[in-house]
Structures are given as C-alpha cells and as structure tokens.
Amino acid sequence: MNLADMRRKGRGVVPEPEYGMQRYNATLNDDLVRQARSEFVQGGVSAVEVLANQAEVNQKTLIRAATGKSWRHVQ
C-alpha cells in the first residue's frame, strides 16, 4: 500500500545519475582526463602525478581517471 501510494504521487522516481563534469563538485574535466590517459600510456603513473600537481588536483583522483577506474564515460 505504501509503495503504491509513493509511486502514484511521483515520489519514487530515481534521478538520472550525474557523470563527470555534470557533478557539482567535479575537480576534473574531460580534457584533463584525456590528457592524463595519454600521459599514462607514455610515462606511467609518475607522469600522471606530475600532471596532477600542475593541475592542482589530488594525484589519486587523476590516476583513477587515467587508468579507467573512474571517468569511464570519457573516451
């Protein structure tokens, strides 16, 4: 009864997920992720760490994006 009432009133709608730059608190952008992936292929983790320092973002955040563990929607 409660679930049916919730759905009837439109309260059971799950919002669409936000990815990447759509998030209000995103620290990366698509171009930086693409650059990090390119740097990772050429120079490994240390190259991405240098890029993270230059961009003033957390190294682990950028490494996760460069390795595809996050920001998977960016090609």
N, C-alpha and C positions, 0 to 999 in steps of 0.2 A: 504494500500500500504506500509506504513512504517513498520508495524508489519511483513508482509510477507517478506520484504527485510531483516529485522533484523534476522528472523529465517533462511532465505536462507543463510545468511552469518555466521550463527552459533553464533550469539551474544545473543540469547535469552535463552541460556542454564543456568539453575539454578544449582549451585553446590550442591553436596550432603551435608547434614548437618553434622557437626562435634559434637561428643558427648564425654564427659568426658575427658580422657587423650589425645584425638586427638586434642583438642583445644590447641592452642599455649600458652594461658595464664591460663591454669588449675592450681589451687592451691591444689586440692585434687587428690588422686589416688584411684583405685578400692579397694585396700586392706584397706586403711584408711576408706573408706565409709562402707565397710563390718564390720569393727571393730566398727565404730560409731553406726551402726544399732544394733549390738549385745549389746553394752553398753546402748543404748537407751531402749532396751527391759528389761535389767536387772536393770538399775538405773535411767531411765528417762533423762530429759533434763540436769540436773546438772552433770550427768556422762559424757554426751557428751561435755559439756562446759569444763570440766577438760581435756578431751582428746584434744579438740581444742587448749587449752592453751599449752599442751605438744607438739602438732604438729605445733604450731605457725601459726595457720590459724584462720580466723575470726570465732567466735562462731556461728553466724547466718548462715554462709555458711555451716558449718558442721551439724548444726541442720536441715537445709533444706534437706541436703542429707540423714541424718539419718531417717527423717520422710517420705522420699519418694517424697518430693516436687521437688527435683532435683536429678540428677544422677539416674533416673528411669531405665536406661539400665543395671545397676549393680544388680545382683541377690543376 
